[in-house]
Amino acid sequence: MSETEQRIEIPDPYSIALDEIDVMDPRLFHEDKHWRYFERLRQEDPVHLSEREHAGRFWSITKFDDIMAIDTNHRLFSSAHGIALGPRVDLNSHAEPSAFNMFISTDPPKHDEQRATVSAVVAPPNLKLLESTIRERAGAILDALPVGETFDWVDTVSIELTTQMLATLFDFPFEDRRKLTRWSDVVTAGQEEGIVESREEGRQEMLSCLEYFTRLWHERVGKPGNDLVSMLANGDATRDMQPYEFLGNLLLLIVGGNDTTRNSITGGVLALNENPFEYEKLRADHGLVPNMVSEIIRWQSPIAYMRRTANEDCEVRDKQILKGDQLLMWYISGNRDEDFIPNANQFQVDRPHARHHLAFGFGIHRCMGNRMAEMQLRVLWEEIMKRFETIEVVGEARRNYSTFIHGFRELPVRVHAL
């Protein structure tokens, strides 16, 4: 973030005209000031029009039921033009889609075929086999923590556990596993965060990712296995992918398996510190862990939004959506919609119907790894509660400068043993 941007104060959302509200400002998320902006939109303009020169018209969808309706109607609201706000779309053009693609940015039948190729890695039988590995690794990470000393929870626990499991899913060389973290950060971070110094540096790192995985691909062609690279290399729908489509699907799987879970792991620690009565409930009843996991995921909403593109003129809540308009489904807002989630602005470890949230999406693009994410969080918290009286937050959280990945760069904590 530049010095100029730091000097510009973020206004109270109720002090500005409604049409001036722009929830695509990453400063809102970096400074954790987006909540009241979405509150006002839900109350006064739940289908909110904005326009930018690069992107054209786009709509912020902020209510639970509207998001659900769009997310489950892939025929009218397409993913084929991207899942994040991008250049304006001309659906009358016959230009070929970009070769840099991923199956979440496609519609059926291609989406269904490619997703089916890799979905077995998170099918219930495989998850059952993975649970003991997750528990062993979580325990080892927690046992190595410096009790009573300050450390960064994000890097030491959240990133380390999710990256270890991601390396397992890819059968990626374990000693190089932090490359996965690096590539995930490069593809999701804004340039303002300083993860890379230039777009060219970012492009070179993506080419390095492609080169590394291409080597693994060639090693596994003709050798079907239970890891993601083998599945892609030998699947009928994926074995003939062009290099940049392979890279796109790799990045989808890396980010999906890394950023979302790691930010929920961190978000849960922060939520319990901000709501000490809920922490007391959990200490009194460890059986609340599975329910709390769903509440953490709702509360954190690690993917802030997903984009769809209107395939034809239509209406959403009496607003005239034009063919080619982009619609941003703000999961982070829908998950705080009190018309559909009672007391949505309260964190409750014993919330009834806690899995009734939008964080994984709905319809054909519902998060493929949702059960894997829930299992990692559940196992980690079960192991935490065996070892520590509290995980104490002892400093300010440093948040992402991003409107897409809602998460953290640092969280200083101390752990206190039982």
Contacts in CASP RR format, 6 or more apart in sequence:
PFRMAT RR
TARGET T0000
AUTHOR 0000-0000-0000
METHOD contacts of the structure
MODEL  1
MSETEQRIEIPDPYSIALDEIDVMDPRLFHEDKHWRYFERLRQEDPVHLS
EREHAGRFWSITKFDDIMAIDTNHRLFSSAHGIALGPRVDLNSHAEPSAF
NMFISTDPPKHDEQRATVSAVVAPPNLKLLESTIRERAGAILDALPVGET
FDWVDTVSIELTTQMLATLFDFPFEDRRKLTRWSDVVTAGQEEGIVESRE
EGRQEMLSCLEYFTRLWHERVGKPGNDLVSMLANGDATRDMQPYEFLGNL
LLLIVGGNDTTRNSITGGVLALNENPFEYEKLRADHGLVPNMVSEIIRWQ
SPIAYMRRTANEDCEVRDKQILKGDQLLMWYISGNRDEDFIPNANQFQVD
RPHARHHLAFGFGIHRCMGNRMAEMQLRVLWEEIMKRFETIEVVGEARRN
YSTFIHGFRELPVRVHAL
1 27 0 8 1.000
1 30 0 8 1.000
1 192 0 8 1.000
1 193 0 8 1.000
1 401 0 8 1.000
2 192 0 8 1.000
5 27 0 8 1.000
5 192 0 8 1.000
8 27 0 8 1.000
10 25 0 8 1.000
10 27 0 8 1.000
10 28 0 8 1.000
10 31 0 8 1.000
10 33 0 8 1.000
12 36 0 8 1.000
13 21 0 8 1.000
13 36 0 8 1.000
13 37 0 8 1.000
13 39 0 8 1.000
13 40 0 8 1.000
14 36 0 8 1.000
14 40 0 8 1.000
18 40 0 8 1.000
18 44 0 8 1.000
18 45 0 8 1.000
18 48 0 8 1.000
19 49 0 8 1.000
21 37 0 8 1.000
21 40 0 8 1.000
21 41 0 8 1.000
21 45 0 8 1.000
21 48 0 8 1.000
22 50 0 8 1.000
23 34 0 8 1.000
23 37 0 8 1.000
23 38 0 8 1.000
23 41 0 8 1.000
23 48 0 8 1.000
23 60 0 8 1.000
23 330 0 8 1.000
23 403 0 8 1.000
24 50 0 8 1.000
24 52 0 8 1.000
24 85 0 8 1.000
24 328 0 8 1.000
24 403 0 8 1.000
25 403 0 8 1.000
26 190 0 8 1.000
26 192 0 8 1.000
26 401 0 8 1.000
26 402 0 8 1.000
26 403 0 8 1.000
27 33 0 8 1.000
27 401 0 8 1.000
28 34 0 8 1.000
28 37 0 8 1.000
28 403 0 8 1.000
29 304 0 8 1.000
29 399 0 8 1.000
29 400 0 8 1.000
29 401 0 8 1.000
29 402 0 8 1.000
29 403 0 8 1.000
29 406 0 8 1.000
30 399 0 8 1.000
30 400 0 8 1.000
30 401 0 8 1.000
30 402 0 8 1.000
31 399 0 8 1.000
32 397 0 8 1.000
32 399 0 8 1.000
34 332 0 8 1.000
35 336 0 8 1.000
35 345 0 8 1.000
38 62 0 8 1.000
38 330 0 8 1.000
38 332 0 8 1.000
38 333 0 8 1.000
38 334 0 8 1.000
38 336 0 8 1.000
39 336 0 8 1.000
41 48 0 8 1.000
41 60 0 8 1.000
41 62 0 8 1.000
41 333 0 8 1.000
42 62 0 8 1.000
42 63 0 8 1.000
42 333 0 8 1.000
42 334 0 8 1.000
42 336 0 8 1.000
42 337 0 8 1.000
46 61 0 8 1.000
46 62 0 8 1.000
46 63 0 8 1.000
46 66 0 8 1.000
46 317 0 8 1.000
47 59 0 8 1.000
47 60 0 8 1.000
47 61 0 8 1.000
47 62 0 8 1.000
47 66 0 8 1.000
47 316 0 8 1.000
47 317 0 8 1.000
47 319 0 8 1.000
48 59 0 8 1.000
48 60 0 8 1.000
48 62 0 8 1.000
49 57 0 8 1.000
49 58 0 8 1.000
49 59 0 8 1.000
49 319 0 8 1.000
50 57 0 8 1.000
50 58 0 8 1.000
50 59 0 8 1.000
50 60 0 8 1.000
51 57 0 8 1.000
51 58 0 8 1.000
52 58 0 8 1.000
54 86 0 8 1.000
54 87 0 8 1.000
54 88 0 8 1.000
55 85 0 8 1.000
55 86 0 8 1.000
55 87 0 8 1.000
55 88 0 8 1.000
55 326 0 8 1.000
56 88 0 8 1.000
56 326 0 8 1.000
57 88 0 8 1.000
57 322 0 8 1.000
57 325 0 8 1.000
57 326 0 8 1.000
58 85 0 8 1.000
58 307 0 8 1.000
58 325 0 8 1.000
58 326 0 8 1.000
58 327 0 8 1.000
58 328 0 8 1.000
59 316 0 8 1.000
59 319 0 8 1.000
59 321 0 8 1.000
59 325 0 8 1.000
59 326 0 8 1.000
59 327 0 8 1.000
59 328 0 8 1.000
60 328 0 8 1.000
60 330 0 8 1.000
61 67 0 8 1.000
61 70 0 8 1.000
61 316 0 8 1.000
61 327 0 8 1.000
61 328 0 8 1.000
61 329 0 8 1.000
61 330 0 8 1.000
62 330 0 8 1.000
62 333 0 8 1.000
62 334 0 8 1.000
62 337 0 8 1.000
63 317 0 8 1.000
63 333 0 8 1.000
63 334 0 8 1.000
63 337 0 8 1.000
63 339 0 8 1.000
63 340 0 8 1.000
64 334 0 8 1.000
64 335 0 8 1.000
64 337 0 8 1.000
64 339 0 8 1.000
64 340 0 8 1.000
64 341 0 8 1.000
64 358 0 8 1.000
65 339 0 8 1.000
65 340 0 8 1.000
66 316 0 8 1.000
66 317 0 8 1.000
67 329 0 8 1.000
67 330 0 8 1.000
67 331 0 8 1.000
67 334 0 8 1.000
67 358 0 8 1.000
68 358 0 8 1.000
68 362 0 8 1.000
69 316 0 8 1.000
70 77 0 8 1.000
70 308 0 8 1.000
70 316 0 8 1.000
70 327 0 8 1.000
70 329 0 8 1.000
71 77 0 8 1.000
71 306 0 8 1.000
71 308 0 8 1.000
71 329 0 8 1.000
71 358 0 8 1.000
71 361 0 8 1.000
71 362 0 8 1.000
71 363 0 8 1.000
71 365 0 8 1.000
72 362 0 8 1.000
72 363 0 8 1.000
74 107 0 8 1.000
74 108 0 8 1.000
74 363 0 8 1.000
74 364 0 8 1.000
74 365 0 8 1.000
75 311 0 8 1.000
76 310 0 8 1.000
76 311 0 8 1.000
76 312 0 8 1.000
76 314 0 8 1.000
77 308 0 8 1.000
77 309 0 8 1.000
77 310 0 8 1.000
77 311 0 8 1.000
77 327 0 8 1.000
78 107 0 8 1.000
78 308 0 8 1.000
78 309 0 8 1.000
78 310 0 8 1.000
78 311 0 8 1.000
79 104 0 8 1.000
79 105 0 8 1.000
79 106 0 8 1.000
79 107 0 8 1.000
79 111 0 8 1.000
79 307 0 8 1.000
79 308 0 8 1.000
79 309 0 8 1.000
79 365 0 8 1.000
80 97 0 8 1.000
80 105 0 8 1.000
80 106 0 8 1.000
80 107 0 8 1.000
80 309 0 8 1.000
81 89 0 8 1.000
81 97 0 8 1.000
81 105 0 8 1.000
81 309 0 8 1.000
81 324 0 8 1.000
81 326 0 8 1.000
82 105 0 8 1.000
82 307 0 8 1.000
82 309 0 8 1.000
83 104 0 8 1.000
83 105 0 8 1.000
83 306 0 8 1.000
83 307 0 8 1.000
84 307 0 8 1.000
84 404 0 8 1.000
85 307 0 8 1.000
85 326 0 8 1.000
85 328 0 8 1.000
85 403 0 8 1.000
86 307 0 8 1.000
86 326 0 8 1.000
88 324 0 8 1.000
89 309 0 8 1.000
89 324 0 8 1.000
89 325 0 8 1.000
89 326 0 8 1.000
90 324 0 8 1.000
91 309 0 8 1.000
91 311 0 8 1.000
91 323 0 8 1.000
91 324 0 8 1.000
98 244 0 8 1.000
99 242 0 8 1.000
99 244 0 8 1.000
99 245 0 8 1.000
100 244 0 8 1.000
100 245 0 8 1.000
100 247 0 8 1.000
100 248 0 8 1.000
101 244 0 8 1.000
101 245 0 8 1.000
101 248 0 8 1.000
101 249 0 8 1.000
102 245 0 8 1.000
102 248 0 8 1.000
102 249 0 8 1.000
102 251 0 8 1.000
102 252 0 8 1.000
103 110 0 8 1.000
103 111 0 8 1.000
103 114 0 8 1.000
103 115 0 8 1.000
103 249 0 8 1.000
103 252 0 8 1.000
104 111 0 8 1.000
104 252 0 8 1.000
104 365 0 8 1.000
106 114 0 8 1.000
108 364 0 8 1.000
110 237 0 8 1.000
111 364 0 8 1.000
111 365 0 8 1.000
112 364 0 8 1.000
113 236 0 8 1.000
113 237 0 8 1.000
114 237 0 8 1.000
114 238 0 8 1.000
114 249 0 8 1.000
115 368 0 8 1.000
116 237 0 8 1.000
117 231 0 8 1.000
117 232 0 8 1.000
117 235 0 8 1.000
117 236 0 8 1.000
117 237 0 8 1.000
117 238 0 8 1.000
118 228 0 8 1.000
118 231 0 8 1.000
118 232 0 8 1.000
118 238 0 8 1.000
118 253 0 8 1.000
118 368 0 8 1.000
119 368 0 8 1.000
120 126 0 8 1.000
120 226 0 8 1.000
120 231 0 8 1.000
121 169 0 8 1.000
121 226 0 8 1.000
121 227 0 8 1.000
121 228 0 8 1.000
121 231 0 8 1.000
122 368 0 8 1.000
122 369 0 8 1.000
122 371 0 8 1.000
122 372 0 8 1.000
124 371 0 8 1.000
126 226 0 8 1.000
127 371 0 8 1.000
127 372 0 8 1.000
127 375 0 8 1.000
130 165 0 8 1.000
130 168 0 8 1.000
130 372 0 8 1.000
130 375 0 8 1.000
131 375 0 8 1.000
131 379 0 8 1.000
133 165 0 8 1.000
133 168 0 8 1.000
134 161 0 8 1.000
134 165 0 8 1.000
134 375 0 8 1.000
134 376 0 8 1.000
134 379 0 8 1.000
134 380 0 8 1.000
135 379 0 8 1.000
135 382 0 8 1.000
135 383 0 8 1.000
137 161 0 8 1.000
137 164 0 8 1.000
137 165 0 8 1.000
138 161 0 8 1.000
138 376 0 8 1.000
138 379 0 8 1.000
138 380 0 8 1.000
138 383 0 8 1.000
139 383 0 8 1.000
139 387 0 8 1.000
141 156 0 8 1.000
141 157 0 8 1.000
141 160 0 8 1.000
141 161 0 8 1.000
142 157 0 8 1.000
142 383 0 8 1.000
142 384 0 8 1.000
142 387 0 8 1.000
142 388 0 8 1.000
143 387 0 8 1.000
145 151 0 8 1.000
145 156 0 8 1.000
145 157 0 8 1.000
145 415 0 8 1.000
146 415 0 8 1.000
147 415 0 8 1.000
147 416 0 8 1.000
147 417 0 8 1.000
148 414 0 8 1.000
148 415 0 8 1.000
148 416 0 8 1.000
149 414 0 8 1.000
150 394 0 8 1.000
150 412 0 8 1.000
150 413 0 8 1.000
150 414 0 8 1.000
151 412 0 8 1.000
151 413 0 8 1.000
151 414 0 8 1.000
152 410 0 8 1.000
152 411 0 8 1.000
152 412 0 8 1.000
152 413 0 8 1.000
153 266 0 8 1.000
153 269 0 8 1.000
153 391 0 8 1.000
153 411 0 8 1.000
153 412 0 8 1.000
153 413 0 8 1.000
154 262 0 8 1.000
154 266 0 8 1.000
154 408 0 8 1.000
154 409 0 8 1.000
154 410 0 8 1.000
154 411 0 8 1.000
155 410 0 8 1.000
157 265 0 8 1.000
157 380 0 8 1.000
158 261 0 8 1.000
158 262 0 8 1.000
158 263 0 8 1.000
158 265 0 8 1.000
158 266 0 8 1.000
158 408 0 8 1.000
159 181 0 8 1.000
159 258 0 8 1.000
159 262 0 8 1.000
161 262 0 8 1.000
161 265 0 8 1.000
161 376 0 8 1.000
161 380 0 8 1.000
162 257 0 8 1.000
162 258 0 8 1.000
162 261 0 8 1.000
162 262 0 8 1.000
162 265 0 8 1.000
162 376 0 8 1.000
163 177 0 8 1.000
163 178 0 8 1.000
163 180 0 8 1.000
163 181 0 8 1.000
163 258 0 8 1.000
164 174 0 8 1.000
164 177 0 8 1.000
165 257 0 8 1.000
165 372 0 8 1.000
165 376 0 8 1.000
166 172 0 8 1.000
166 177 0 8 1.000
166 180 0 8 1.000
166 254 0 8 1.000
166 257 0 8 1.000
166 258 0 8 1.000
167 173 0 8 1.000
167 174 0 8 1.000
167 177 0 8 1.000
167 180 0 8 1.000
169 227 0 8 1.000
169 228 0 8 1.000
169 253 0 8 1.000
169 257 0 8 1.000
170 180 0 8 1.000
170 216 0 8 1.000
170 227 0 8 1.000
170 228 0 8 1.000
170 229 0 8 1.000
170 253 0 8 1.000
171 216 0 8 1.000
171 227 0 8 1.000
171 228 0 8 1.000
171 229 0 8 1.000
171 230 0 8 1.000
172 180 0 8 1.000
172 216 0 8 1.000
172 229 0 8 1.000
176 212 0 8 1.000
179 209 0 8 1.000
179 212 0 8 1.000
180 254 0 8 1.000
180 258 0 8 1.000
181 258 0 8 1.000
182 205 0 8 1.000
183 205 0 8 1.000
183 206 0 8 1.000
183 209 0 8 1.000
183 251 0 8 1.000
183 254 0 8 1.000
184 251 0 8 1.000
184 254 0 8 1.000
184 255 0 8 1.000
184 258 0 8 1.000
184 259 0 8 1.000
185 195 0 8 1.000
186 195 0 8 1.000
186 196 0 8 1.000
186 202 0 8 1.000
186 205 0 8 1.000
186 206 0 8 1.000
187 206 0 8 1.000
187 251 0 8 1.000
187 254 0 8 1.000
187 255 0 8 1.000
188 255 0 8 1.000
188 259 0 8 1.000
188 400 0 8 1.000
188 402 0 8 1.000
188 404 0 8 1.000
188 405 0 8 1.000
189 195 0 8 1.000
189 196 0 8 1.000
189 400 0 8 1.000
189 401 0 8 1.000
189 402 0 8 1.000
190 401 0 8 1.000
190 402 0 8 1.000
191 198 0 8 1.000
191 199 0 8 1.000
192 401 0 8 1.000
193 400 0 8 1.000
193 401 0 8 1.000
193 402 0 8 1.000
193 409 0 8 1.000
196 202 0 8 1.000
196 205 0 8 1.000
206 247 0 8 1.000
206 251 0 8 1.000
209 247 0 8 1.000
209 250 0 8 1.000
209 251 0 8 1.000
210 243 0 8 1.000
210 244 0 8 1.000
210 246 0 8 1.000
210 247 0 8 1.000
210 250 0 8 1.000
213 229 0 8 1.000
213 246 0 8 1.000
213 247 0 8 1.000
213 250 0 8 1.000
214 243 0 8 1.000
214 246 0 8 1.000
216 229 0 8 1.000
217 229 0 8 1.000
217 232 0 8 1.000
217 233 0 8 1.000
217 246 0 8 1.000
220 227 0 8 1.000
220 229 0 8 1.000
220 230 0 8 1.000
220 233 0 8 1.000
220 234 0 8 1.000
221 233 0 8 1.000
221 234 0 8 1.000
221 239 0 8 1.000
222 233 0 8 1.000
222 234 0 8 1.000
223 230 0 8 1.000
223 234 0 8 1.000
224 230 0 8 1.000
224 231 0 8 1.000
224 234 0 8 1.000
225 231 0 8 1.000
225 234 0 8 1.000
228 253 0 8 1.000
231 238 0 8 1.000
232 238 0 8 1.000
232 239 0 8 1.000
232 241 0 8 1.000
232 246 0 8 1.000
232 249 0 8 1.000
232 250 0 8 1.000
233 239 0 8 1.000
238 246 0 8 1.000
238 249 0 8 1.000
241 249 0 8 1.000
255 405 0 8 1.000
256 367 0 8 1.000
256 369 0 8 1.000
257 369 0 8 1.000
257 372 0 8 1.000
257 373 0 8 1.000
259 302 0 8 1.000
259 405 0 8 1.000
259 407 0 8 1.000
260 302 0 8 1.000
260 303 0 8 1.000
260 367 0 8 1.000
260 373 0 8 1.000
261 302 0 8 1.000
261 372 0 8 1.000
261 373 0 8 1.000
261 376 0 8 1.000
261 377 0 8 1.000
263 300 0 8 1.000
263 302 0 8 1.000
263 405 0 8 1.000
263 406 0 8 1.000
263 407 0 8 1.000
263 408 0 8 1.000
264 296 0 8 1.000
264 297 0 8 1.000
264 300 0 8 1.000
264 302 0 8 1.000
264 373 0 8 1.000
264 377 0 8 1.000
265 376 0 8 1.000
265 377 0 8 1.000
265 380 0 8 1.000
266 397 0 8 1.000
266 407 0 8 1.000
266 408 0 8 1.000
266 411 0 8 1.000
267 296 0 8 1.000
267 299 0 8 1.000
267 300 0 8 1.000
267 407 0 8 1.000
267 408 0 8 1.000
267 411 0 8 1.000
268 296 0 8 1.000
268 299 0 8 1.000
268 300 0 8 1.000
269 391 0 8 1.000
269 393 0 8 1.000
269 411 0 8 1.000
269 413 0 8 1.000
270 393 0 8 1.000
270 397 0 8 1.000
270 408 0 8 1.000
270 411 0 8 1.000
271 278 0 8 1.000
271 296 0 8 1.000
271 299 0 8 1.000
271 300 0 8 1.000
271 347 0 8 1.000
272 278 0 8 1.000
272 279 0 8 1.000
272 282 0 8 1.000
272 349 0 8 1.000
272 391 0 8 1.000
273 279 0 8 1.000
273 391 0 8 1.000
273 392 0 8 1.000
273 393 0 8 1.000
274 347 0 8 1.000
275 346 0 8 1.000
275 347 0 8 1.000
278 347 0 8 1.000
278 348 0 8 1.000
278 349 0 8 1.000
279 390 0 8 1.000
281 288 0 8 1.000
281 349 0 8 1.000
281 350 0 8 1.000
282 288 0 8 1.000
282 289 0 8 1.000
282 292 0 8 1.000
282 349 0 8 1.000
282 385 0 8 1.000
283 385 0 8 1.000
283 389 0 8 1.000
286 382 0 8 1.000
286 385 0 8 1.000
288 349 0 8 1.000
288 350 0 8 1.000
289 378 0 8 1.000
289 381 0 8 1.000
289 382 0 8 1.000
289 385 0 8 1.000
290 374 0 8 1.000
290 378 0 8 1.000
291 349 0 8 1.000
291 350 0 8 1.000
291 351 0 8 1.000
291 354 0 8 1.000
292 349 0 8 1.000
292 350 0 8 1.000
292 354 0 8 1.000
292 381 0 8 1.000
293 374 0 8 1.000
293 377 0 8 1.000
293 378 0 8 1.000
293 381 0 8 1.000
294 351 0 8 1.000
294 354 0 8 1.000
294 355 0 8 1.000
294 357 0 8 1.000
294 374 0 8 1.000
295 347 0 8 1.000
295 348 0 8 1.000
295 349 0 8 1.000
295 351 0 8 1.000
295 354 0 8 1.000
296 377 0 8 1.000
297 357 0 8 1.000
297 359 0 8 1.000
297 360 0 8 1.000
297 373 0 8 1.000
297 374 0 8 1.000
297 377 0 8 1.000
298 335 0 8 1.000
298 341 0 8 1.000
298 354 0 8 1.000
298 357 0 8 1.000
298 358 0 8 1.000
298 359 0 8 1.000
299 335 0 8 1.000
299 347 0 8 1.000
300 359 0 8 1.000
300 406 0 8 1.000
300 407 0 8 1.000
301 331 0 8 1.000
301 332 0 8 1.000
301 335 0 8 1.000
301 357 0 8 1.000
301 358 0 8 1.000
301 359 0 8 1.000
301 406 0 8 1.000
302 359 0 8 1.000
302 405 0 8 1.000
302 406 0 8 1.000
302 407 0 8 1.000
303 331 0 8 1.000
303 359 0 8 1.000
303 404 0 8 1.000
303 405 0 8 1.000
303 406 0 8 1.000
304 330 0 8 1.000
304 331 0 8 1.000
304 332 0 8 1.000
304 402 0 8 1.000
304 403 0 8 1.000
304 404 0 8 1.000
304 405 0 8 1.000
304 406 0 8 1.000
305 328 0 8 1.000
305 329 0 8 1.000
305 330 0 8 1.000
305 331 0 8 1.000
305 332 0 8 1.000
305 403 0 8 1.000
305 404 0 8 1.000
306 328 0 8 1.000
306 329 0 8 1.000
306 331 0 8 1.000
306 361 0 8 1.000
306 365 0 8 1.000
307 326 0 8 1.000
307 327 0 8 1.000
307 328 0 8 1.000
307 329 0 8 1.000
308 326 0 8 1.000
308 327 0 8 1.000
308 329 0 8 1.000
309 324 0 8 1.000
309 325 0 8 1.000
309 326 0 8 1.000
309 327 0 8 1.000
310 321 0 8 1.000
310 322 0 8 1.000
310 323 0 8 1.000
310 324 0 8 1.000
310 325 0 8 1.000
310 326 0 8 1.000
310 327 0 8 1.000
311 323 0 8 1.000
311 324 0 8 1.000
312 323 0 8 1.000
313 320 0 8 1.000
313 321 0 8 1.000
313 322 0 8 1.000
313 323 0 8 1.000
314 321 0 8 1.000
315 321 0 8 1.000
316 327 0 8 1.000
321 327 0 8 1.000
329 358 0 8 1.000
331 358 0 8 1.000
331 359 0 8 1.000
331 361 0 8 1.000
332 406 0 8 1.000
334 340 0 8 1.000
334 341 0 8 1.000
334 358 0 8 1.000
335 341 0 8 1.000
335 344 0 8 1.000
335 357 0 8 1.000
335 358 0 8 1.000
335 359 0 8 1.000
336 344 0 8 1.000
336 345 0 8 1.000
337 344 0 8 1.000
338 344 0 8 1.000
338 345 0 8 1.000
340 356 0 8 1.000
341 356 0 8 1.000
341 357 0 8 1.000
348 354 0 8 1.000
359 367 0 8 1.000
360 366 0 8 1.000
360 367 0 8 1.000
360 370 0 8 1.000
361 367 0 8 1.000
367 373 0 8 1.000
384 391 0 8 1.000
386 418 0 8 1.000
387 415 0 8 1.000
387 417 0 8 1.000
387 418 0 8 1.000
388 415 0 8 1.000
388 416 0 8 1.000
388 417 0 8 1.000
388 418 0 8 1.000
389 416 0 8 1.000
389 417 0 8 1.000
389 418 0 8 1.000
390 415 0 8 1.000
390 416 0 8 1.000
391 413 0 8 1.000
391 414 0 8 1.000
391 415 0 8 1.000
391 416 0 8 1.000
392 413 0 8 1.000
392 414 0 8 1.000
392 415 0 8 1.000
392 416 0 8 1.000
393 411 0 8 1.000
393 412 0 8 1.000
393 413 0 8 1.000
394 412 0 8 1.000
394 413 0 8 1.000
394 414 0 8 1.000
395 411 0 8 1.000
395 412 0 8 1.000
396 412 0 8 1.000
397 408 0 8 1.000
397 410 0 8 1.000
397 411 0 8 1.000
398 408 0 8 1.000
398 409 0 8 1.000
398 410 0 8 1.000
398 411 0 8 1.000
399 407 0 8 1.000
399 408 0 8 1.000
399 409 0 8 1.000
400 406 0 8 1.000
400 407 0 8 1.000
400 408 0 8 1.000
400 409 0 8 1.000
END
